[in-house]
Structure formats: structure tokens, C-alpha cells
Amino acid sequence: MASEWIGWIATAAFARSYLCKDPVQLRRVQAFAACLWVAYGAIIGAAPVLVANLLVAAVAGWSSLRPLEPRKVPPASGA
């Protein structure tokens, strides 16, 4: 069944995201995987899968577009 293949591809894409070293690439792969999960959730009629992954796709996609600023580490105190 096609819906099962979408679920398996989404699983593989999500697992692939753990191999990303670049934060922007990580977020884009996660957004792609979440979109596949949205399709899967819609096909099988699972609203929780659909809604949760819509949120993940939106946040991951949005955060991949904004520039990342380096973290500011406070200087170590000498005391």
C-alpha cells in the first residue's frame, strides 16, 4: 500500500536527520520528513500525526531560513 511506503520513507528521512552536521541542513531534513508524516497522517486519517508534524514542519522550516547567531558564552570568572 502506498501509505505504508510514505511512512517508511518518512522514517528513513527522519533517521537521516541524525547524520546531519550542519544545523540548517538538519532542520531542512526534519522539515521534509515532517511533511512526509503529514501526508501519511492525512492518508490514514490520523489527526494527531497530521497536526503534530504540521507544527514540526513549520518550526523546522522557519528556523532553517533565519540566520543562526553564534552562542555567546560568558567569560569564566577567576574567583
Sequence and secondary structure as in RCSB ss.txt:
>XXXX:A:sequence
MASEWIGWIATAAFARSYLCKDPVQLRRVQAFAACLWVAYGAIIGAAPVLVANLLVAAVAGWSSLRPLEPRKVPP
ASGA
>XXXX:A:secstr
 HHHHHHHHHHHHHHHHTT  SHHHHHHHHHHHHHHHHHHHHHHT HHHHHHHHHHHHHHHHHHHS         
    
